[in-house]
């Protein structure tokens, strides 16, 4: 599993830093190690969306998006734990 940064509607950064399972020391994957540039770009993108779209004023929209994301995560976790591999 590799992870990048999602900034202003685009994936950025090359996964290069190891993510290790602390329980057994196995490699889980790699992630993009962000720095100042990525932090500033993410802040600018968030500020742009918050100030120039309805996102900043529409609490219900933000609630709905977070709820859907939560449900998708729960489904994916359930599926990973309960579905036998096919093949």
N, C-alpha and C positions, 0 to 999 in steps of 0.2 A: 504494500500500500504506500503510495507516495502522495504528498500534499503540497499544493502551491497556495499562493495568496490570490484571493478573488478581490480585485480592486477595480472599480469603475467599469464593471461588466466584462472583465477579462482576467484570465489566469495569468499570473506573473510569477517570476522566480523559478529557478531550477532546483528541484529537490536535491540537496547535497549533504544535509546533516542527518545522521542516523537517529532513528527513534528505536529505543531498546526496551523490551519488556522487562520491567524491574523485578518481576517474580522469578524469571529464569534466565535472563540475559540474552534471549534470542532477539534477532533483528526483526522488528515489525515492519519497517519501511524507512523512507526518508522524507524529510520535509524541507521546504525552502526556508533558509535561515534569513529572516528579514532584518533590515537595518533601518536607519534613519529615513532613507529615501522611500521605502515602502510604507513606513508609518506616516510620513507627511502626505504621500499620495492617497492613502486610505482615509486620512482625516479630511483632506480636501474633497475627495469623492463623497464622503458622508455629508459634509457640510453642504455641498452642491445639491444633493438629493433632498436634504432636510429643508433647505431654504427655497428651492426652485420648483418643487413638486408638491403634491398634496400629502406626501408621506409625513411631513412634519406636523401637519394639522389633523391628520386622520388617525386617531388612536385606534379606532375599530379596525382599520386596514392593517395596522401594525400588529394588533392582537391576532387577527385572522391568519396573517402570514406566519407568525410565530407558532400558532396552534397547529397549522398544517405541517410545518417543519417538525414539530414535536411528534405528531402522529406518524409521519414518514419515518422518523428515526425509530420509534417504537416498533413499527411494522418491520423494518429492516432487522432490528435486533431479534424480534420474534422469529422471523424467517431464518436467520442465521442459526438460531438455537434449536429450531424445531423441524427444519426441513432436511431430509436425508439427501445426500448428493445423488443425482440421477446419472446413470451411465454404465 
